[in-house]
Amino acid sequence: MTGDAVDERFDLDGRTAVVTGGGRGIGKAIALGLADAGANVVPTARTEADLEPVVDAIEDRGGESALLTCDVADTDEVDALFVDVAAELGAVDVLVNNAGINPEQALGTPDRVDQDAWDLVTDVNLGGAFACARAAAPNLVETGGCVVNVASVGGLVGLPRQHPYVASKHGLVGLTKSMAIDWAPEVRVNCVAPGYVATDLTEDLTADEDLRASIEARTPLDRFAEPGEVAAPVVFLASAAAAYVTGTTLAVDGGWTAR
């Protein structure tokens, strides 16, 4: 097989992708990675200010994009999002459910977790992914598309003091499996589970030398990931190179879950 033939399997030219939580961090890297592979990409977030530079960067790469905000916990906004994307760029081929939160109010021992924070985290991290997949379903079935959910190592193992987050991410791993079964063979559904990634959301961790050192010591590859190192597996799962892959969760964690 020639090098060119291998490269063609990763080509997303002409595909339309939606990336939730696409304004910064991992989501931004995924949106740009899909654009680099040739896709037209709509990154979504709750504020236009987060999205504007990402939309500009996608268009600078030669792709089409659109500035569309969406709160994934609001099903009316989710439904409207996919109507708008289809009107502007055509039917969705790739959905990346990346939007997620883990606010301070949701941290702590089980008896100290705020109920409203529990509801918010599960509504966004799990309910939002389900709402987006459901809204995109007619497009995905039409195009033979795919869904890539972004979970976490917290979807594969327990993490202390992060109960709503861990529950939501475990739920997302399970949802990936069940959707893959129901939507096969028309739509593939997969998941990535990142470990600790160097983004603005982990600045407090990386700034604390002792905490950072403990995380790196627990990680066989001995470092935090860069956002692009999560984006690349997502591009793979969205491409024809993964045509026989569905219902799986790929740990992108530097070996965290191997211990």
PADREN-714358 format. One record per atom (N, C-alpha, C): x, y, z; chain; residue number from 1; residue in one letter. Coordinates in steps of 0.02 Angstrom, whole numbers, plus 32768, in hexadecimal, padded with zeros to 4 digits. Each point is the difference from the previous one (the first is absolute). Layout:
// PADREN-714358
X/Y/Z/chain/resi/resn
X/Y/Z/A/NUM/a
...
***
This chain:
// PADREN-714358
X/Y/Z/chain/resi/resn
802B/7FC4/8000/A/1/m
7FD5/803C/8000/A/1/m
802C/803E/8000/A/1/m
7FF1/802F/7FD6/A/2/t
8029/803C/7FFB/A/2/t
7FF0/8030/8038/A/2/t
802F/802F/800C/A/3/g
7FF5/8033/8033/A/3/g
7FC4/802A/7FF1/A/3/g
7FF6/8011/7FBF/A/4/d
7FC6/8029/7FEE/A/4/d
7FBF/7FDD/800F/A/4/d
7FFD/7FBE/7FF6/A/5/a
7FC3/7FDB/800D/A/5/a
7FEF/8001/804B/A/5/a
8033/7FFB/802A/A/6/v
7FF5/8003/8048/A/6/v
7FE5/8044/8013/A/6/v
801E/8034/7FE5/A/7/d
7FEB/8044/8010/A/7/d
7FB7/800D/7FEE/A/7/d
7FEA/7FE5/7FC9/A/8/e
7FBB/800B/7FE9/A/8/e
7FCD/7FE7/8032/A/8/e
8011/7FCF/8027/A/9/r
7FD1/7FE5/8030/A/9/r
7FF2/8030/803A/A/9/r
802D/8030/8009/A/10/f
7FF7/8032/8035/A/10/f
7FE3/8041/7FE5/A/10/f
7FF2/8002/7FBF/A/11/d
7FE8/803D/7FE0/A/11/d
7FB6/800B/8010/A/11/d
7FF0/803A/801C/A/12/l
7FBB/8012/8011/A/12/l
7FE5/8036/7FD2/A/12/l
801D/8007/7FC6/A/13/d
7FEB/8034/7FD2/A/13/d
7FB6/7FF9/7FEF/A/13/d
7FDC/8038/8005/A/14/g
7FB9/8001/7FF1/A/14/g
7FD3/7FEB/8039/A/14/g
801C/7FE9/8037/A/15/r
7FD8/7FED/803A/A/15/r
7FEF/803E/802A/A/15/r
7FC8/7FFE/8022/A/16/t
7FEC/8035/802E/A/16/t
8001/7FE4/8047/A/16/t
8025/8023/802B/A/17/a
8008/7FE9/8045/A/17/a
7FE7/8036/8031/A/17/a
7FE3/7FEA/8037/A/18/v
7FED/802B/8037/A/18/v
8028/7FEB/803D/A/18/v
801F/8030/8022/A/19/v
8028/7FF2/803C/A/19/v
7FE3/8029/8039/A/19/v
7FE2/7FE1/8031/A/20/t
7FE6/8025/8039/A/20/t
803A/800F/802F/A/20/t
7FF9/8037/8024/A/21/g
8037/8016/802A/A/21/g
803E/800F/7FD6/A/21/g
7FF4/801C/7FC4/A/22/g
8036/8008/7FD0/A/22/g
8024/8042/8003/A/22/g
7FF4/8028/8033/A/23/g
801E/8043/8003/A/23/g
8045/8003/801D/A/23/g
8015/7FCC/8024/A/24/r
8041/8003/8020/A/24/r
8017/7FBA/8012/A/24/r
803F/7FFB/8016/A/25/g
801B/7FC1/8019/A/25/g
7FFB/7FC6/7FD0/A/25/g
7FEB/7FC7/801A/A/26/i
7FFB/7FC4/7FD7/A/26/i
7FD0/8009/7FC6/A/26/i
7FC7/8020/800C/A/27/g
7FCF/800A/7FCB/A/27/g
801B/802A/7FC7/A/27/g
8024/8035/8010/A/28/k
801F/8029/7FCC/A/28/k
8031/7FD7/7FD7/A/28/k
802A/7FD9/8022/A/29/a
8031/7FD6/7FDD/A/29/a
7FDE/7FCD/7FD3/A/29/a
7FC8/7FE3/8017/A/30/i
7FDB/7FD1/7FD6/A/30/i
7FE3/8022/7FC3/A/30/i
7FE2/803B/800A/A/31/a
7FE3/8024/7FC8/A/31/a
8035/8010/7FCB/A/31/a
803B/8016/8016/A/32/l
8035/8010/7FD0/A/32/l
801E/7FC1/7FE1/A/32/l
8003/7FCA/8027/A/33/g
8019/7FC1/7FE4/A/33/g
7FD2/7FE6/7FC9/A/33/g
7FBF/8004/800B/A/34/l
7FD1/7FEB/7FCC/A/34/l
8005/802D/7FC3/A/34/l
8009/8041/800B/A/35/a
8008/802E/7FC8/A/35/a
803F/7FF1/7FD9/A/35/a
8036/7FF0/8023/A/36/d
803F/7FEE/7FDE/A/36/d
7FF8/7FC1/7FD5/A/36/d
7FD1/7FD4/8015/A/37/a
7FF3/7FC4/7FD9/A/37/a
7FD0/800C/7FC6/A/37/a
7FE8/803E/7FF9/A/38/g
7FD7/8012/7FC7/A/38/g
7FB7/800D/800F/A/38/g
7FEB/7FF6/803E/A/39/a
7FB9/8008/8010/A/39/a
7FEC/8049/8006/A/39/a
7FC0/800E/7FF3/A/40/n
7FE1/803F/8013/A/40/n
7FE8/7FF7/8048/A/40/n
8010/802E/802C/A/41/v
7FF6/7FF4/8047/A/41/v
7FDB/803A/8021/A/41/v
7FCC/7FEE/8026/A/42/v
7FDD/8031/802A/A/42/v
8011/7FF1/8049/A/42/v
802A/802A/801F/A/43/p
800B/7FF9/8047/A/43/p
7FC8/8024/8025/A/43/p
7FE8/7FE5/8036/A/44/t
7FCB/8022/8025/A/44/t
8015/8009/8049/A/44/t
7FE6/8034/801E/A/45/a
800A/800F/8047/A/45/a
7FC9/8030/8013/A/45/a
7FFF/8015/803E/A/46/r
7FCA/802B/8017/A/46/r
800B/804A/7FEE/A/46/r
803E/8013/7FF1/A/47/t
800F/8047/7FF3/A/47/t
8023/8008/7FBD/A/47/t
7FED/8034/7FDC/A/48/e
801F/800E/7FC0/A/48/e
804A/8012/8007/A/48/e
8012/8020/8037/A/49/a
8046/8016/800A/A/49/a
8030/7FC5/7FFE/A/49/a
7FEB/7FC7/801D/A/50/d
802B/7FC4/7FFE/A/50/d
8005/7FE3/7FBA/A/50/d
7FCB/8008/7FD9/A/51/l
7FFD/7FDE/7FBF/A/51/l
8020/8027/7FC7/A/51/l
7FFF/8042/8004/A/52/e
8017/8029/7FC8/A/52/e
8046/7FEE/7FE8/A/52/e
8032/7FFB/802C/A/53/p
8043/7FEF/7FE6/A/53/p
8005/7FBA/7FE3/A/53/p
7FD7/7FD2/8019/A/54/v
8002/7FBC/7FE6/A/54/v
7FE0/7FFE/7FBA/A/54/v
7FC9/8022/7FF8/A/55/v
7FE0/8004/7FBF/A/55/v
8030/8020/7FCD/A/55/v
8022/8035/8014/A/56/d
8030/8021/7FD4/A/56/d
8038/7FD0/7FED/A/56/d
8019/7FDA/8030/A/57/a
8037/7FD1/7FF3/A/57/a
7FEA/7FC8/7FD0/A/57/a
7FC2/7FE9/8007/A/58/i
7FE7/7FCD/7FD2/A/58/i
7FFD/801B/7FB9/A/58/i
7FE6/803C/7FFA/A/59/e
7FFA/801F/7FBE/A/59/e
8045/8010/7FE2/A/59/e
802F/8012/802B/A/60/d
8045/800B/7FE7/A/60/d
801E/7FC0/7FE4/A/60/d
7FE9/7FC7/8018/A/61/r
8019/7FC0/7FE7/A/61/r
7FDC/7FEB/7FC1/A/61/r
7FD1/8028/7FE8/A/62/g
7FDC/7FF1/7FC3/A/62/g
7FBE/7FDD/800A/A/62/g
7FEC/7FF5/803E/A/63/g
7FC0/7FDF/800E/A/63/g
7FC8/8032/8009/A/63/g
7FC4/7FE8/7FFB/A/64/e
7FC5/8028/800F/A/64/e
7FEE/7FF7/8049/A/64/e
7FE3/8035/801D/A/65/s
7FED/7FFD/8046/A/65/s
7FC4/802E/800A/A/65/s
7FE8/8004/803E/A/66/a
7FC8/802C/8010/A/66/a
8004/8010/804B/A/66/a
7FED/803C/8011/A/67/l
8001/8017/8045/A/67/l
7FBC/7FF2/8020/A/67/l
7FFA/7FC8/8022/A/68/l
7FC1/7FEA/801D/A/68/l
800A/7FED/8049/A/68/l
7FE0/8025/802D/A/69/t
8005/7FF0/8047/A/69/t
7FCB/7FCC/8013/A/69/t
800F/7FDC/8036/A/70/c
7FD0/7FCE/8017/A/70/c
8011/7FEB/8048/A/70/c
7FCE/7FFE/802A/A/71/d
8007/7FE1/8042/A/71/d
7FE5/7FB9/7FFA/A/71/d
802C/7FCF/8005/A/72/v
7FEB/7FBB/7FF2/A/72/v
7FD0/7FE5/8035/A/72/v
7FFA/8023/8039/A/73/a
7FD0/7FEB/8032/A/73/a
7FB9/8019/7FF1/A/73/a
7FF9/8028/7FCC/A/74/d
7FBF/801B/7FEB/A/74/d
7FEB/7FDC/7FC0/A/74/d
7FD0/7FD3/8005/A/75/t
7FEF/7FD7/7FC6/A/75/t
7FE3/8029/7FC6/A/75/t
7FDF/8037/800F/A/76/d
7FE7/802B/7FCA/A/76/d
803A/801E/7FD9/A/76/d
8034/8017/8023/A/77/e
803A/801B/7FDE/A/77/e
8024/7FCB/7FD8/A/77/e
8003/7FC4/801B/A/78/v
8021/7FC8/7FDC/A/78/v
7FDB/7FF1/7FC0/A/78/v
7FBE/7FFA/8003/A/79/d
7FD9/7FF2/7FC4/A/79/d
8009/8036/7FCC/A/79/d
8000/803F/8016/A/80/a
8009/8038/7FD1/A/80/a
8046/7FFF/7FE1/A/80/a
8032/7FEC/8027/A/81/l
8044/7FFE/7FE7/A/81/l
8006/7FD5/7FC1/A/81/l
7FE4/7FC4/8003/A/82/f
8009/7FD2/7FC7/A/82/f
7FD6/8014/7FC4/A/82/f
7FC9/8022/800C/A/83/v
7FDA/801D/7FC9/A/83/v
802A/8036/7FDE/A/83/v
8020/802A/8028/A/84/d
8028/8037/7FE5/A/84/d
803E/7FE6/7FDB/A/84/d
8021/7FCE/801D/A/85/v
803B/7FE4/7FDF/A/85/v
7FEE/7FE3/7FBC/A/85/v
7FC9/7FDA/7FFE/A/86/a
7FEB/7FE2/7FC1/A/86/a
7FEF/8035/7FCC/A/86/a
7FE2/8037/8017/A/87/a
7FEE/8036/7FD1/A/87/a
803E/8023/7FE5/A/87/a
8034/8007/8029/A/88/e
803B/8026/7FEB/A/88/e
8035/7FD6/7FDE/A/88/e
800A/7FC2/8018/A/89/l
8037/7FD7/7FE6/A/89/l
7FEC/7FBC/7FE7/A/89/l
7FC0/7FEF/8008/A/90/g
7FEA/7FBE/7FEA/A/90/g
7FFB/7FCF/8039/A/90/g
7FE9/7FC5/7FF1/A/91/a
7FF5/7FCD/8033/A/91/a
8040/7FEF/8025/A/91/a
7FFA/7FF4/8041/A/92/v
803A/7FF1/802A/A/92/v
8018/7FB9/7FF5/A/92/v
8041/7FF9/7FF5/A/93/d
8020/7FBF/7FF8/A/93/d
8022/7FE8/8040/A/93/d
8019/8030/8026/A/94/v
8028/7FF0/803B/A/94/v
7FE8/802B/803B/A/94/v
7FF0/7FE0/8038/A/95/l
7FF0/8023/803D/A/95/l
8033/7FEE/8035/A/95/l
8020/8032/801C/A/96/v
802E/7FF5/8038/A/96/v
7FE2/8020/803E/A/96/v
7FEC/7FD6/802F/A/97/n
7FE3/8017/803F/A/97/n
8039/800B/8032/A/97/n
8018/803E/8002/A/98/n
8038/8012/802A/A/98/n
7FED/802C/803B/A/98/n
7FC8/8022/7FFD/A/99/a
7FED/802F/8035/A/99/a
7FFE/7FDD/8043/A/99/a
8020/801E/8031/A/100/g
8000/7FE3/8043/A/100/g
8015/8032/8034/A/100/g
7FE8/7FF6/803D/A/101/i
8011/802D/8037/A/101/i
800F/7FD7/803F/A/101/i
8023/801F/802E/A/102/n
8010/7FE1/8041/A/102/n
800B/8038/8033/A/102/n
7FCB/8025/8011/A/103/p
8008/803B/802A/A/103/p
8012/7FEF/8048/A/103/p
801A/8032/8023/A/104/e
8017/7FF7/8044/A/104/e
7FC8/7FE6/802E/A/104/e
7FC2/8017/7FF2/A/105/q
7FC7/7FEC/802A/A/105/q
7FF1/7FB5/7FFB/A/105/q
801B/7FE0/7FCC/A/106/a
7FF4/7FB8/7FF5/A/106/a
8038/7FD5/801E/A/106/a
8031/801F/801F/A/107/l
8039/7FDC/801B/A/107/l
7FF6/7FF3/804A/A/107/l
801D/7FC9/8017/A/108/g
7FFD/7FF1/8047/A/108/g
7FE8/7FBA/800E/A/108/g
7FFE/7FEE/803F/A/109/t
7FE7/7FBF/8014/A/109/t
7FB5/7FFD/7FF0/A/109/t
7FE4/7FC5/7FF8/A/110/p
7FBA/7FFB/7FEB/A/110/p
7FCF/8029/802A/A/110/p
800C/8004/8041/A/111/d
7FD2/8024/802B/A/111/d
8005/804B/7FF9/A/111/d
8033/8018/7FDD/A/112/r
800A/8048/7FF8/A/112/r
7FF1/8019/7FB9/A/112/r
7FEF/7FD3/7FD3/A/113/v
7FF1/8015/7FBB/A/113/v
7FBC/8023/7FFE/A/113/v
7FFF/803B/7FE4/A/114/d
7FC3/8027/7FF9/A/114/d
7FD2/7FDF/7FCD/A/114/d
7FC1/7FF8/8011/A/115/q
7FD1/7FDD/7FD3/A/115/q
7FF8/8025/7FBE/A/115/q
7FFC/8042/8002/A/116/d
7FFA/8027/7FC2/A/116/d
803D/7FF6/7FD4/A/116/d
803A/7FFB/8020/A/117/a
803D/7FF5/7FD9/A/117/a
8000/7FBB/7FE0/A/117/a
7FE8/7FCE/8026/A/118/w
7FF8/7FBC/7FE4/A/118/w
7FD4/8002/7FC1/A/118/w
7FC7/8021/8007/A/119/d
7FD1/8003/7FC8/A/119/d
801F/8023/7FC4/A/119/d
8024/8037/800D/A/120/l
801E/8026/7FC9/A/120/l
8035/7FD6/7FDB/A/120/l
802C/7FE0/8026/A/121/v
8036/7FD9/7FE1/A/121/v
7FE3/7FC7/7FD7/A/121/v
7FD0/7FDC/801B/A/122/t
7FE4/7FC8/7FDA/A/122/t
7FD5/8018/7FC5/A/122/t
7FDF/8039/8008/A/123/d
7FD9/801C/7FC9/A/123/d
802C/8013/7FC5/A/123/d
803A/801D/800E/A/124/v
802D/8016/7FCB/A/124/v
8028/7FC6/7FE4/A/124/v
8023/7FDC/802C/A/125/n
8030/7FCE/7FE9/A/125/n
7FDF/7FC3/7FE1/A/125/n
7FC8/7FEB/801B/A/126/l
7FDF/7FC4/7FE7/A/126/l
7FC0/8011/7FDA/A/126/l
7FD5/8028/8020/A/127/g
7FC1/8012/7FDE/A/127/g
800D/8028/7FC1/A/127/g
8031/802C/8001/A/128/g
800F/8028/7FC4/A/128/g
8018/7FD5/7FC6/A/128/g
802A/7FCF/800F/A/129/a
8017/7FD3/7FCC/A/129/a
7FC7/7FD8/7FE2/A/129/a
7FD3/7FE8/802B/A/130/f
7FC6/7FDA/7FE7/A/130/f
7FD3/802D/7FD6/A/130/f
7FF3/803D/8018/A/131/a
7FD5/802E/7FDA/A/131/a
801D/8010/7FBC/A/131/a
8041/800B/7FFD/A/132/c
8020/800F/7FBF/A/132/c
7FFD/7FC4/7FD1/A/132/c
800E/7FC5/801B/A/133/a
7FFD/7FC4/7FD6/A/133/a
7FBA/7FF4/7FE5/A/133/a
7FCE/800A/802A/A/134/r
7FBB/7FF7/7FEB/A/134/r
7FED/8032/7FCB/A/134/r
8014/8040/8009/A/135/a
7FEF/8033/7FD0/A/135/a
8023/7FF6/7FBD/A/135/a
803D/7FE5/8003/A/136/a
8027/7FF5/7FC3/A/136/a
7FEE/7FBF/7FDD/A/136/a
7FDB/7FD5/8020/A/137/a
7FF4/7FBD/7FE6/A/137/a
7FE7/7FFD/7FB9/A/137/a
7FCC/8029/7FED/A/138/p
7FE9/7FFB/7FBA/A/138/p
8037/8010/7FCE/A/138/p
8029/8032/800F/A/139/n
8038/8010/7FD4/A/139/n
8032/7FC7/7FFD/A/139/n
8012/7FE6/803A/A/140/l
8034/7FCC/8004/A/140/l
7FEB/7FC1/7FDB/A/140/l
7FC0/7FED/8007/A/141/v
7FE8/7FC5/7FDC/A/141/v
8001/800D/7FB5/A/141/v
7FED/803D/7FEC/A/142/e
8000/8012/7FB9/A/142/e
8046/7FFD/7FE2/A/142/e
8031/8018/8025/A/143/t
8044/8006/7FE5/A/143/t
802B/7FC3/800F/A/143/t
7FE7/7FD2/8029/A/144/g
802B/7FC9/8017/A/144/g
8038/801B/802B/A/144/g
7FEF/802E/802D/A/145/g
8031/8024/8026/A/145/g
8016/7FDD/803F/A/145/g
801D/8028/802E/A/146/c
801A/7FE2/803D/A/146/c
7FFD/8032/8039/A/146/c
8002/7FE5/803D/A/147/v
8003/8027/803D/A/147/v
803F/7FED/8024/A/147/v
8023/8033/801A/A/148/v
8039/7FF4/802C/A/148/v
7FF2/8025/8041/A/148/v
7FF9/7FDB/8036/A/149/n
7FF5/801E/8042/A/149/n
8043/8009/8023/A/149/n
8006/8037/8023/A/150/v
803E/800D/8026/A/150/v
7FF0/7FF5/804A/A/150/v
8019/7FC9/801B/A/151/a
7FF5/7FF0/8046/A/151/a
803D/8016/8028/A/151/a
8020/7FD3/8022/A/152/s
8038/8010/802D/A/152/s
8019/7FBE/801D/A/152/s
803D/8001/801C/A/153/v
8014/7FC7/8028/A/153/v
7FCE/7FF7/803A/A/153/v
7FDF/8037/8013/A/154/g
7FCC/7FFC/8032/A/154/g
7FC2/7FDB/7FE9/A/154/g
7FFE/7FEC/7FC1/A/155/g
7FCB/7FD5/7FE6/A/155/g
8014/7FB7/8001/A/155/g
803F/7FF3/8012/A/156/l
801B/7FBB/8000/A/156/l
8014/7FE9/8046/A/156/l
8015/8030/802A/A/157/v
8014/7FF0/8044/A/157/v
7FE3/8035/802E/A/157/v
8001/7FF3/8040/A/158/g
7FE9/8031/8030/A/158/g
8034/8037/800C/A/158/g
7FE8/803B/8010/A/159/l
802A/8038/8014/A/159/l
7FE3/801D/8040/A/159/l
802A/800E/8032/A/160/p
7FE5/801A/803F/A/160/p
7FE4/8046/7FF9/A/160/p
7FCA/800D/8024/A/161/r
7FE4/8043/8008/A/161/r
7FE3/801D/7FBF/A/161/r
7FF1/7FD5/7FD0/A/162/q
7FE5/8017/7FC0/A/162/q
7FC4/7FD5/7FEC/A/162/q
7FD2/7FF7/802D/A/163/h
7FCB/7FCE/7FF7/A/163/h
7FD0/800F/7FC6/A/163/h
7FE5/803D/7FFA/A/164/p
7FD5/800D/7FC6/A/164/p
8026/7FF9/7FBE/A/164/p
803C/8019/7FFE/A/165/y
8029/7FFB/7FC3/A/165/y
800D/7FB7/7FED/A/165/y
8016/7FD8/8031/A/166/v
800F/7FBA/7FF3/A/166/v
7FC1/7FDA/7FEB/A/166/v
7FC9/800E/8021/A/167/a
7FC1/7FDE/7FEF/A/167/a
7FEB/8012/7FB9/A/167/a
8006/8040/7FEE/A/168/s
7FEB/8016/7FBE/A/168/s
802C/7FE2/7FC9/A/168/s
8041/7FFB/800E/A/169/k
802E/7FE5/7FCE/A/169/k
7FFA/7FB4/7FFA/A/169/k
7FF4/7FDE/8037/A/170/h
7FF1/7FB8/7FFB/A/170/h
7FC0/7FF6/7FD8/A/170/h
7FCE/802C/800C/A/171/g
7FC3/7FFB/7FDA/A/171/g
800B/800B/7FB5/A/171/g
802E/802D/7FEF/A/172/l
800E/800E/7FBA/A/172/l
8021/7FC4/7FDE/A/172/l
802B/7FDD/8024/A/173/v
801E/7FC3/7FE5/A/173/v
7FC9/7FCC/7FF3/A/173/v
7FD2/7FF8/802F/A/174/g
7FC9/7FD1/7FF6/A/174/g
7FD2/8014/7FC8/A/174/g
7FF2/8041/7FFC/A/175/l
7FD5/801A/7FCB/A/175/l
801F/7FF3/7FBC/A/175/l
8041/8007/7FFB/A/176/t
8024/7FF1/7FC2/A/176/t
7FF2/7FB9/7FE9/A/176/t
8004/7FD1/802E/A/177/k
7FF5/7FBA/7FEE/A/177/k
7FB8/7FF3/7FE9/A/177/k
7FD0/801B/8025/A/178/s
7FBA/7FF2/7FF0/A/178/s
7FEC/8021/7FBE/A/178/s
8016/803E/7FF4/A/179/m
7FF0/8021/7FC1/A/179/m
8021/7FDC/7FC5/A/179/m
803D/7FE7/800B/A/180/a
8023/7FDD/7FCA/A/180/a
7FD8/7FC2/7FEB/A/180/a
7FE3/7FDE/8030/A/181/i
7FD9/7FC4/7FF0/A/181/i
7FC0/8012/7FDA/A/181/i
7FDC/8032/8018/A/182/d
7FC0/8011/7FE2/A/182/d
8007/8020/7FBB/A/182/d
8036/8026/7FF5/A/183/w
8007/8024/7FC2/A/183/w
8029/7FDB/7FCB/A/183/w
801E/7FC8/8011/A/184/a
8024/7FD9/7FCE/A/184/a
7FCF/7FE2/7FCE/A/184/a
8012/7FF9/7FC1/A/185/p
8042/8010/7FE5/A/185/p
8005/8047/7FE3/A/185/p
7FCA/8027/8003/A/186/e
8001/8041/7FDE/A/186/e
802E/8033/8021/A/186/e
8001/8002/8042/A/187/v
8026/8034/8024/A/187/v
8030/7FDF/8031/A/187/v
803F/8014/7FFD/A/188/r
8032/7FE8/8030/A/188/r
8002/802F/803C/A/188/r
8008/7FE5/803C/A/189/v
8004/8028/803D/A/189/v
803B/7FE7/8029/A/189/v
802F/802D/800E/A/190/n
803B/7FEF/8027/A/190/n
800E/8036/8033/A/190/n
8033/7FF5/8028/A/191/c
800F/802C/8038/A/191/c
804B/8004/800A/A/191/c
8019/8039/8015/A/192/v
8045/8006/8018/A/192/v
7FFE/8013/8049/A/192/v
8030/7FE8/8026/A/193/a
8004/800E/8047/A/193/a
8043/801F/8010/A/193/a
8005/8043/7FFD/A/194/p
8040/8020/800D/A/194/p
8013/7FFD/8049/A/194/p
8042/8001/800C/A/195/g
801A/8009/8043/A/195/g
8007/804B/800E/A/195/g
8033/8011/8024/A/196/y
800B/8047/8010/A/196/y
801F/8024/7FC5/A/196/y
7FE0/8036/7FEC/A/197/v
8014/8025/7FC4/A/197/v
8010/8048/8014/A/197/v
8035/801C/7FE4/A/198/a
8015/8044/8010/A/198/a
7FD4/8032/7FDB/A/198/a
7FCE/801B/8022/A/199/t
7FD4/8033/7FE4/A/199/t
7FF5/8035/8034/A/199/t
7FDA/8034/7FEE/A/200/d
7FF1/8034/8031/A/200/d
7FD8/7FE5/803B/A/200/d
7FDC/7FC8/7FF5/A/201/l
7FD8/7FE3/8036/A/201/l
802A/7FDA/8033/A/201/l
803F/7FEF/7FEE/A/202/t
802C/7FDD/802E/A/202/t
803A/802C/8017/A/202/t
7FFA/8041/7FF6/A/203/e
8036/802D/8013/A/203/e
8010/7FFC/804B/A/203/e
7FCD/7FFA/8029/A/204/d
800C/7FFB/8048/A/204/d
8029/7FC1/8011/A/204/d
7FF2/7FC9/7FDC/A/205/l
8025/7FC3/800C/A/205/l
8049/8007/7FEB/A/205/l
800A/801C/7FC5/A/206/t
8044/8005/7FE6/A/206/t
8029/8035/8025/A/206/t
7FDE/8031/801E/A/207/a
8023/8035/8025/A/207/a
8017/7FE7/8045/A/207/a
7FDE/7FCF/801B/A/208/d
8012/7FE3/8041/A/208/d
8035/7FCA/7FF4/A/208/d
803F/800F/8010/A/209/e
8037/7FD3/7FEE/A/209/e
7FF8/7FBB/8020/A/209/e
7FEA/7FFE/803F/A/210/d
7FF9/7FBF/8021/A/210/d
7FC8/7FD7/7FE1/A/210/d
7FC8/8021/7FF2/A/211/l
7FC7/7FDD/7FE3/A/211/l
8010/7FE8/7FBA/A/211/l
8020/802C/7FD9/A/212/r
8013/7FEC/7FBC/A/212/r
8030/7FC5/8002/A/212/r
8030/8003/802E/A/213/a
8031/7FC9/8005/A/213/a
7FDE/7FBF/8012/A/213/a
7FCD/8002/802C/A/214/s
7FDE/7FC3/8014/A/214/s
7FD9/7FE3/7FC6/A/214/s
7FE1/802B/7FD7/A/215/i
7FDB/7FE9/7FC5/A/215/i
802F/7FE1/7FCD/A/215/i
8038/8022/7FF4/A/216/e
8031/7FE6/7FD0/A/216/e
801E/7FBF/8017/A/216/e
800B/7FF9/8042/A/217/a
801C/7FC2/801B/A/217/a
7FCF/7FC6/7FF8/A/217/a
7FBF/8010/8002/A/218/r
7FCB/7FCD/7FF8/A/218/r
7FF6/7FEC/7FB7/A/218/r
801A/802A/7FD2/A/219/t
7FF6/7FF6/7FB8/A/219/t
803F/7FE0/7FE2/A/219/t
7FFB/7FC4/7FE4/A/220/p
803C/7FDF/7FE5/A/220/p
8027/802A/7FCE/A/220/p
7FDF/8029/7FD7/A/221/l
8025/802A/7FD1/A/221/l
801A/803F/8020/A/221/l
7FF2/800A/8041/A/222/d
8022/8031/802A/A/222/d
7FF5/8048/7FEB/A/222/d
7FC4/800F/7FE6/A/223/r
7FF1/8046/7FEE/A/223/r
7FB5/8007/7FF3/A/223/r
7FEA/803F/7FFD/A/224/f
7FBC/800F/7FE9/A/224/f
7FFF/7FFB/7FB4/A/224/f
7FC5/7FF1/7FE4/A/225/a
7FF9/8000/7FB7/A/225/a
7FF8/8048/7FE7/A/225/a
8010/800A/7FC1/A/226/e
7FEE/803E/7FDD/A/226/e
7FBD/7FF5/7FDE/A/226/e
7FD7/8034/7FF9/A/227/p
7FBD/7FF8/7FE2/A/227/p
8000/7FDC/7FBD/A/227/p
8033/800E/7FD7/A/228/g
8003/7FE1/7FBE/A/228/g
8009/7FB5/8004/A/228/g
801A/7FE7/8038/A/229/e
800A/7FB8/8007/A/229/e
7FBE/7FDD/8010/A/229/e
7FCE/8025/8013/A/230/v
7FBC/7FE5/8006/A/230/v
7FDB/8008/7FBE/A/230/v
800D/8038/7FDD/A/231/a
7FDE/800D/7FC1/A/231/a
8011/7FCA/7FCC/A/231/a
803D/7FEA/7FFD/A/232/a
8014/7FD0/7FCC/A/232/a
7FD9/7FBF/8003/A/232/a
7FF7/7FE1/803B/A/233/p
7FD5/7FC4/8003/A/233/p
7FB8/800D/7FED/A/233/p
7FE7/803C/800F/A/234/v
7FBC/8011/7FEB/A/234/v
7FFB/8001/7FB4/A/234/v
8031/801F/7FE0/A/235/v
8001/8002/7FB6/A/235/v
8001/7FB9/7FE5/A/235/v
8029/7FD6/801D/A/236/f
8002/7FB9/7FEB/A/236/f
7FBB/7FE0/8005/A/236/f
7FDF/8007/8039/A/237/l
7FBF/7FE0/800A/A/237/l
7FCA/801C/7FD2/A/237/l
8009/803F/7FEA/A/238/a
7FD0/801F/7FD2/A/238/a
800C/7FEE/7FB8/A/238/a
8039/7FE0/7FF2/A/239/s
8015/7FF5/7FBB/A/239/s
7FF0/7FB9/7FE9/A/239/s
800B/7FF5/7FBF/A/240/a
7FF6/7FBE/7FE3/A/240/a
8034/7FCE/8019/A/240/a
8036/8018/801D/A/241/a
8032/7FD3/801D/A/241/a
7FE3/7FD8/803A/A/241/a
7FCA/801A/801E/A/242/a
7FDF/7FDD/8037/A/242/a
7FBD/7FE4/7FEB/A/242/a
7FF9/7FED/7FC1/A/243/a
7FC0/7FEA/7FE5/A/243/a
7FE4/7FC1/8022/A/243/a
802B/7FD8/8020/A/244/y
7FE9/7FC4/8022/A/244/y
8005/8007/804C/A/244/y
8000/803E/8017/A/245/v
8006/800D/8048/A/245/v
7FC0/8021/8017/A/245/v
7FDC/7FDF/802E/A/246/t
7FC5/801F/801E/A/246/t
7FF6/7FE2/8045/A/246/t
7FE4/8029/802D/A/247/g
7FF1/7FE9/8044/A/247/g
803C/7FFB/802E/A/247/g
8038/801E/7FEB/A/248/t
803D/7FFA/8028/A/248/t
8012/8042/8021/A/248/t
8026/7FFB/8036/A/249/t
801C/803B/8022/A/249/t
804B/7FFB/7FFE/A/249/t
8020/8032/7FE3/A/250/l
8048/8002/7FF9/A/250/l
801D/802C/8037/A/250/l
8027/7FE3/802D/A/251/a
8020/8027/8034/A/251/a
803B/8025/7FE2/A/251/a
8000/8042/8009/A/252/v
8037/802B/7FE8/A/252/v
801C/8020/803F/A/252/v
8023/7FD9/8027/A/253/d
800D/8012/8045/A/253/d
8048/7FF7/8017/A/253/d
802E/7FF6/7FD0/A/254/g
8045/7FF8/8013/A/254/g
800D/7FC3/802A/A/254/g
7FD1/7FD1/8000/A/255/g
8008/7FC2/8026/A/255/g
7FDF/8002/8045/A/255/g
7FDB/8036/8010/A/256/w
7FE2/8007/8042/A/256/w
7FD7/7FC2/8015/A/256/w
7FD5/7FE8/7FD1/A/257/t
7FD4/7FC8/8012/A/257/t
8021/7FBC/7FF7/A/257/t
8041/7FFE/7FED/A/258/a
8023/7FC1/7FFA/A/258/a
8018/7FE7/8043/A/258/a
8003/802B/8032/A/259/r
8018/7FEC/8042/A/259/r
7FCB/7FD9/8026/A/259/r
***
